[in-house]
Amino acid sequence: MRHGLTLNERLRVSGLVEKFDAAIAASDQAEAVKLLIKTGLRKPEAEDKVNNILADPKAYGYGQ
């Protein structure tokens, strides 16, 4: 499902961009992972992506 799409594209296609951004802004790791799983990522991949974003949000365009 949705192979070949970037993370942002997956979120956009799924209509979850705003919810994901809010979860990241709130540092809500569990919610952000849940949302990425809804886009078709497996749990380990989703956890890895979210942990990377939360470790350095500015590198991913958050908190600027």
C-alpha positions, 0 to 999 in steps of 0.5 A: 500500500502506497509504496514509493511515496515519501512520508509527507506524500503518505500523510497528505494522501491519507489526510493526516498531515495536520494530525501528525503535525499536531502530534509532533508539536505535542511530542506525542510519540504514540499518536504520531506512530499510530498515524504513520501506521495508518499510512501503511508503514509498519510499526518499527518503521513508524517508530523509527521515523517518529523517534528521529523527528522528535530527536531533532524536530528542527531538522525536519521543519518543525519548531522553526 
